[in-house]
Amino acid sequence: MLEGALRLKKLPGMCRDAGMPALALTDTNNMFA
């Protein structure tokens, strides 16, 4: 596990509760615009 082991089903609710308006999932060391 390079970065962590967060449950994906819990992620949207956690972000919403933290007041985050958006969420992005990327591969390690890769982000393309």
C-alpha positions in Angstrom: 0.0 0.0 0.0 1.9 3.0 -1.3 -0.5 5.8 -0.2 -3.2 4.5 2.1 -6.2 2.2 2.5 -9.2 4.4 2.6 -12.6 2.9 1.9 -14.0 4.5 -1.4 -17.6 4.2 -0.2 -16.8 6.4 2.8 -14.8 9.0 0.9 -17.6 11.2 -0.6 -19.3 11.5 2.8 -16.1 12.4 4.5 -15.3 15.1 2.0 -18.8 16.5 2.2 -18.6 16.6 6.1 -15.3 18.4 5.8 -16.8 21.1 3.5 -14.9 20.1 0.4 -16.8 21.1 -2.8 -14.9 18.6 -5.1 -12.9 15.4 -5.1 -10.3 14.0 -7.4 -8.8 10.5 -7.6 -5.6 10.0 -9.5 -2.9 7.4 -9.9 0.3 7.8 -7.9 2.5 10.4 -9.6 0.1 10.9 -12.5 -2.2 13.9 -13.0 -3.3 15.1 -16.4 -5.3 18.2 -17.2 
